[in-house]
Each structure stands twice: as structure tokens, then as C-alpha cells.
Amino acid sequence: MGRTDAHEDACPLLCQRKSLIFAFIHDNRHEFRLDILCRMLGVAISGYYTWRGRPISQHQFHDAALSLRIKALHEQYKGRYGAPRLHIELAQEGLKCSKKRVARLMRTAGLRAKGKRKHVVTTDSNHELAVAENLLQRDFQPQQPNQVWAGDITYIPTKEGWLYLAVVLDLYSRLIVGWSMSDRMPAELPVAALQMAVQRRSPPPGLIHHSDRGSQYASGLFQAELQQIGAQASMSRQGNCWDNACVESFFATLKRELLDSEPFESREAARAAIFSYLEVFYNRQRRHSTLGLGYLTPHQADCHAQAA
């Protein structure tokens, strides 16, 4: 970006910042001396009088109103949404504006989506159990729900120690169809998540269940559950996290949007927060950017396919 372009980008932001300062001064002019307010906030008294005599433009008025709604939505979704998803939410409310305008107003207000967190490996593939062939081959777009499920395990930090979360994700809609939590990572943890998914969805025989090569998924207990429902096991290649990228991406999103800088006070607090995130927010409210879903929620995408 050249110097001229940077200057042009900075000018509207600077003008809007000064307008906010002058508005604050105007609201508090009866409580504090005008010269003290201007000096403390770094603006000229003459600038305040010029601002007060200048009528606000329609564009400034609409920017101010739009900023208020953006801040409200950003707070409603707990800082989890950036400009693309907030733009979709505004459009759903009938507020027409460009994605670039939303991004600009977010920058001005100091708003941003929660950043990425560090990844910690929880997969133990150092075992002598049999592993399944990679049937998925990174084809993450099945044509219908309940054709391909993907499972994995992650950790959630608490002040009492780790809480482990196993999920089953339907690759068609990205719906979390099953989950389980425990303070340990036995084979029973992903089995419980699979059993929840089966109870909820009653998948037809031939379902593909994809996972990593971890001992929990390669265990006889888990493989017996797959055989009982007529499902085929599929596993990632050794050390290749991209073969199960959809669940890896979901876990990264969950940690980015759910966890603050400090761990949960207790495992019970973490359980309650994860339940609310999975069942209330992610499945039913969070708009997904996956190609072909058009920013639908997982629940909307699933319902659309079931009705077709």
C-alpha cells in the first residue's frame, strides 16, 4: 500500500474518532470546563466549535447507527464473529451494507473476532492395534447427511486439570451429532459419543466413520460398535492431521470462540459451557462458511437436506 492510499484510509478513521471525542465533550461540557476537556483529550477548542456548528451527514448518521448494531451483535455472539458473519447477520435483519463497510466500522470500534489458539496433539498412534484404510481420501463433501461422520478427541483446560471432549461430526452439514466428555481418555469416551450419534440419527448401513489412528478409535471396543451399526471404519494416514481436517477445524473454532485467556475454574463449569456451545450456539446459531452451505447453520443445512 502506498503512502497516499494509507493516508486516504486513515483520514475517515481519524475524522470519526474526533467526532466521537467532540460528542463526548459536548455531553460533558456542563460538568467540566471546556478548555480542560479539550486539553485532556488532545483536541482544539476551535475544532469543537467547528464540529458543533457542522450538521452530521446522512452517511455519518447511518455509520453511527450501524456501528451500534454491529457492537450489539459482536457482544451477542461473544466476540466469535468477524466481519463476514456479522455482515450475514445484518443482511438477515434487512440492514444493507457491504462487507468492507462492516470491517471498517469494526476496526474503528476496536472490534475483532477471537484469535487462533495453539494446537496440542492428543492422538496416541504408538500402538500395535489394527488400523483401517483411509476410505475418505479427503473427500469432505458427501451428498447427504449420515453418509460420512468424522470423530476426534481434544482437551479443554480447567484449573482442576484437563477435560477431554470427543465429538462425532456429520461432514455434510457440519452438525455435531454426538459428543461425550471425561477427565480421562479411555476407549469408552469416543464410544459414548458414537452411541449418542446413533441414537439421535439412526444412520443406514454403509455409513463411513473417519478418525485418526489413535488407540481409542483402533480399540476393539470402538470397532465393535461400528460393526454393530453396519458402519465402515476409515482412518487418517499416520501423522497427517489434514486427513481429518474438518474435525480439527471444528476444535480450533471451539477453542477460539469458547475459551478465554484463563482456563475454566472447574471441569463442571467447562462441561456446562461446552454443552451450551455445542447444542445452543454451534449447531443452531453459528453460520458456517463451508462451500455449498451458503452461511447456513449446521441445523439449517441438515433440515434442508432432510426436506429435499
C-alpha positions as CSV (number, residue, x, y, z in Angstrom):
1,M,0.0,0.0,0.0
2,G,1.4,3.4,-1.0
3,R,1.6,6.4,1.3
4,T,-1.3,8.1,-0.5
5,D,-3.6,5.1,0.0
6,A,-2.7,4.8,3.6
7,H,-3.4,8.5,4.2
8,E,-6.8,8.1,2.5
9,D,-7.7,5.1,4.6
10,A,-6.6,6.9,7.8
11,C,-8.5,10.1,7.2
12,P,-12.1,8.7,7.7
13,L,-11.0,6.9,10.8
14,L,-9.4,10.0,12.2
15,C,-12.4,12.1,11.5
16,Q,-14.7,9.6,13.1
17,R,-12.5,9.4,16.1
18,K,-12.5,13.2,16.5
19,S,-16.3,13.3,16.1
20,L,-16.6,10.8,19.0
21,I,-14.3,12.9,21.1
22,F,-16.3,16.1,20.3
23,A,-19.6,14.3,21.1
24,F,-18.2,13.2,24.5
25,I,-17.1,16.8,25.2
26,H,-20.5,18.1,24.2
27,D,-22.2,15.6,26.6
28,N,-20.0,16.5,29.5
29,R,-19.5,20.3,28.9
30,H,-21.7,21.2,31.9
31,E,-19.6,19.1,34.4
32,F,-16.1,20.1,33.3
33,R,-14.5,23.2,31.9
34,L,-14.3,23.1,28.1
35,D,-10.6,24.0,27.9
36,I,-9.7,21.2,30.4
37,L,-11.7,18.7,28.4
38,C,-10.2,19.7,25.1
39,R,-6.6,19.7,26.6
40,M,-7.1,16.2,28.2
41,L,-8.5,14.7,25.1
42,G,-6.0,16.3,22.7
43,V,-8.3,18.4,20.6
44,A,-8.6,22.2,19.9
45,I,-11.4,24.3,21.4
46,S,-11.8,25.8,17.9
47,G,-12.3,22.3,16.5
48,Y,-15.0,21.6,19.0
49,Y,-16.9,24.8,18.0
50,T,-16.5,24.0,14.3
51,W,-17.8,20.4,15.0
52,R,-20.8,21.7,16.9
53,G,-21.8,24.1,14.1
54,R,-21.5,21.4,11.4
55,P,-24.6,19.2,10.8
56,I,-24.0,15.5,10.8
57,S,-24.2,13.9,7.3
58,Q,-26.5,11.1,6.4
59,H,-23.5,8.8,5.9
60,Q,-22.2,9.6,9.4
61,F,-25.7,9.1,10.8
62,H,-26.0,5.7,9.2
63,D,-22.5,4.7,10.2
64,A,-23.2,5.6,13.8
65,A,-26.5,3.5,13.8
66,L,-24.8,0.6,12.0
67,S,-21.9,0.7,14.5
68,L,-24.3,0.3,17.4
69,R,-25.9,-2.7,15.8
70,I,-22.5,-4.3,15.0
71,K,-21.3,-3.8,18.6
72,A,-24.6,-5.4,19.9
73,L,-24.2,-8.4,17.6
74,H,-20.5,-8.7,18.4
75,E,-21.4,-8.8,22.1
76,Q,-24.4,-11.2,21.5
77,Y,-22.1,-13.7,19.8
78,K,-19.4,-13.2,22.5
79,G,-16.8,-11.9,20.1
80,R,-16.9,-15.1,18.0
81,Y,-18.0,-13.4,14.7
82,G,-15.8,-11.4,12.4
83,A,-16.9,-9.1,9.5
84,P,-18.1,-11.9,7.1
85,R,-20.6,-13.5,9.6
86,L,-21.7,-10.2,11.1
87,H,-22.4,-9.0,7.5
88,I,-24.7,-12.0,7.0
89,E,-26.5,-11.3,10.3
90,L,-27.0,-7.7,9.3
91,A,-28.4,-8.7,5.9
92,Q,-30.8,-11.2,7.6
93,E,-32.1,-8.2,9.6
94,G,-32.6,-6.2,6.4
95,L,-29.7,-3.8,7.0
96,K,-28.0,-3.4,3.7
97,C,-24.3,-2.6,3.7
98,S,-21.1,-4.0,2.2
99,K,-18.7,-6.4,4.0
100,K,-15.9,-3.8,3.7
101,R,-18.1,-1.3,5.5
102,V,-18.7,-3.7,8.3
103,A,-14.9,-4.4,8.5
104,R,-14.2,-0.7,8.6
105,L,-16.7,0.1,11.3
106,M,-15.3,-2.9,13.4
107,R,-11.8,-1.6,13.0
108,T,-12.9,1.9,14.1
109,A,-14.7,0.5,17.2
110,G,-11.7,-1.8,18.0
111,L,-13.8,-5.0,17.5
112,R,-12.3,-8.2,16.1
113,A,-13.1,-11.9,16.2
114,K,-11.3,-14.1,18.7
115,G,-7.9,-15.2,17.5
116,K,-6.5,-18.7,17.0
117,R,-5.1,-20.8,19.8
118,K,-2.1,-23.1,20.0
119,H,-2.7,-26.7,19.0
120,V,-1.8,-29.6,21.3
121,V,-1.7,-33.2,20.0
122,T,-3.9,-35.7,21.9
123,T,-3.5,-38.6,19.4
124,D,-1.6,-41.7,20.6
125,S,-0.9,-43.7,17.5
126,N,2.0,-45.6,19.0
127,H,0.2,-48.9,19.4
128,E,0.0,-52.3,17.8
129,L,-3.7,-52.3,17.1
130,A,-5.1,-52.8,13.6
131,V,-5.8,-49.6,11.6
132,A,-8.3,-49.1,8.9
133,E,-7.8,-48.0,5.3
134,N,-8.3,-44.3,4.5
135,L,-11.7,-44.6,2.7
136,L,-12.3,-40.9,2.8
137,Q,-9.3,-39.6,0.9
138,R,-10.1,-36.1,2.0
139,D,-13.4,-36.1,0.2
140,F,-15.1,-33.8,2.8
141,Q,-18.3,-33.2,0.8
142,P,-20.8,-36.1,0.9
143,Q,-24.1,-35.7,-0.9
144,Q,-26.4,-36.4,2.0
145,P,-26.4,-36.4,5.8
146,N,-25.5,-39.6,7.6
147,Q,-23.2,-40.8,4.8
148,V,-19.9,-39.8,6.4
149,W,-19.2,-39.0,10.0
150,A,-15.8,-37.9,11.5
151,G,-14.7,-38.2,15.1
152,D,-11.8,-36.9,17.2
153,I,-10.8,-36.1,20.8
154,T,-9.5,-32.8,22.2
155,Y,-8.7,-31.3,25.6
156,I,-10.2,-28.4,27.4
157,P,-8.0,-26.8,30.2
158,T,-9.5,-26.2,33.6
159,K,-7.9,-25.3,37.0
160,E,-8.8,-28.9,38.1
161,G,-6.9,-30.4,35.1
162,W,-7.9,-31.4,31.6
163,L,-11.4,-32.2,30.5
164,Y,-11.4,-34.3,27.3
165,L,-14.1,-33.9,24.6
166,A,-14.9,-36.5,21.9
167,V,-17.3,-35.5,19.1
168,V,-18.9,-37.0,16.0
169,L,-19.4,-34.6,13.2
170,D,-21.6,-35.1,10.1
171,L,-19.5,-34.0,7.2
172,Y,-22.5,-33.0,5.1
173,S,-23.9,-30.3,7.4
174,R,-21.0,-30.0,9.9
175,L,-23.6,-30.8,12.6
176,I,-22.2,-32.2,15.8
177,V,-24.4,-35.3,16.1
178,G,-22.8,-36.9,19.1
179,W,-20.4,-35.9,21.9
180,S,-19.1,-37.0,25.3
181,M,-16.8,-35.6,28.0
182,S,-14.5,-37.1,30.6
183,D,-11.5,-36.3,32.8
184,R,-9.7,-39.2,31.1
185,M,-9.3,-40.5,27.5
186,P,-10.3,-44.2,27.6
187,A,-11.8,-46.0,24.6
188,E,-15.2,-45.5,26.2
189,L,-15.0,-41.8,25.6
190,P,-15.4,-41.9,21.7
191,V,-17.8,-44.9,22.1
192,A,-20.2,-42.8,24.1
193,A,-20.1,-40.0,21.5
194,L,-20.8,-42.5,18.8
195,Q,-23.7,-44.1,20.7
196,M,-25.3,-40.7,21.2
197,A,-24.9,-40.0,17.4
198,V,-26.5,-43.4,16.5
199,Q,-29.4,-42.9,19.0
200,R,-30.1,-39.4,17.5
201,R,-29.6,-40.2,13.8
202,S,-30.2,-43.9,13.2
203,P,-27.8,-44.0,10.3
204,P,-28.3,-46.5,7.5
205,P,-25.8,-49.4,6.9
206,G,-22.7,-48.3,4.9
207,L,-22.0,-45.2,6.9
208,I,-18.3,-44.3,6.9
209,H,-16.8,-43.2,10.2
210,H,-13.5,-41.4,9.8
211,S,-11.0,-40.8,12.6
212,D,-7.3,-40.6,13.3
213,R,-5.2,-43.7,14.2
214,G,-5.5,-43.1,18.0
215,S,-5.7,-46.1,20.2
216,Q,-9.2,-45.2,21.3
217,Y,-10.5,-45.5,17.7
218,A,-8.5,-48.5,16.9
219,S,-9.6,-50.3,20.0
220,G,-11.7,-53.5,19.8
221,L,-14.4,-51.7,21.8
222,F,-14.9,-48.9,19.3
223,Q,-14.6,-51.1,16.2
224,A,-17.2,-53.5,17.7
225,E,-19.6,-50.5,17.9
226,L,-19.0,-49.7,14.3
227,Q,-19.7,-53.2,13.2
228,Q,-22.9,-53.4,15.2
229,I,-24.4,-50.5,13.3
230,G,-23.0,-51.7,9.9
231,A,-20.6,-48.8,9.6
232,Q,-17.2,-48.8,7.8
233,A,-14.1,-47.6,9.6
234,S,-11.8,-45.1,7.9
235,M,-8.6,-43.7,9.4
236,S,-6.1,-40.9,8.5
237,R,-2.6,-41.7,7.3
238,Q,-0.1,-41.7,10.1
239,G,0.9,-38.2,11.3
240,N,-1.4,-36.5,8.7
241,C,-3.8,-34.2,10.5
242,W,-5.2,-32.9,7.1
243,D,-6.9,-36.2,6.6
244,N,-9.3,-35.3,9.4
245,A,-9.2,-31.5,8.7
246,C,-12.9,-30.9,9.3
247,V,-12.9,-32.0,12.9
248,E,-9.5,-30.3,13.5
249,S,-11.0,-27.1,12.2
250,F,-14.1,-27.5,14.4
251,F,-11.9,-28.0,17.5
252,A,-9.8,-24.9,16.6
253,T,-13.1,-22.9,16.2
254,L,-14.5,-24.2,19.5
255,K,-11.3,-23.2,21.5
256,R,-11.0,-19.9,19.8
257,E,-14.6,-18.9,20.4
258,L,-15.2,-20.6,23.8
259,L,-12.0,-20.2,25.8
260,D,-10.7,-17.0,27.3
261,S,-7.1,-16.4,28.3
262,E,-7.7,-18.2,31.6
263,P,-8.8,-21.8,32.0
264,F,-12.2,-22.7,33.4
265,E,-12.5,-22.7,37.2
266,S,-13.7,-26.3,37.2
267,R,-14.5,-29.3,35.0
268,E,-18.1,-28.8,35.8
269,A,-18.0,-25.2,34.6
270,A,-16.3,-26.4,31.4
271,R,-18.9,-29.1,30.9
272,A,-21.8,-26.5,31.1
273,A,-20.1,-24.1,28.7
274,I,-19.3,-26.8,26.2
275,F,-22.8,-28.2,26.3
276,S,-24.2,-24.7,25.6
277,Y,-21.7,-24.1,22.8
278,L,-22.4,-27.3,21.0
279,E,-26.2,-27.6,21.4
280,V,-27.3,-24.0,21.6
281,F,-24.8,-21.9,19.6
282,Y,-22.8,-24.1,17.2
283,N,-25.4,-26.4,15.9
284,R,-28.3,-24.0,15.7
285,Q,-26.9,-20.4,15.5
286,R,-23.4,-20.4,14.1
287,R,-23.3,-19.7,10.4
288,H,-20.9,-22.0,8.5
289,S,-18.7,-20.8,5.7
290,T,-18.2,-24.2,4.1
291,L,-18.6,-24.1,0.3
292,G,-22.1,-25.0,-0.8
293,L,-23.8,-24.3,2.5
294,G,-24.2,-20.5,1.9
295,Y,-23.6,-19.5,5.5
296,L,-26.4,-21.7,6.8
297,T,-26.2,-23.0,10.3
298,P,-25.5,-26.8,10.6
299,H,-29.1,-27.4,11.7
300,Q,-30.5,-25.4,8.8
301,A,-28.3,-27.3,6.3
302,D,-29.4,-30.6,7.8
303,C,-33.1,-29.7,7.7
304,H,-32.8,-28.5,4.1
305,A,-31.3,-31.9,3.1
306,Q,-33.9,-33.9,5.0
307,A,-36.7,-32.0,3.4
308,A,-35.3,-32.4,-0.1
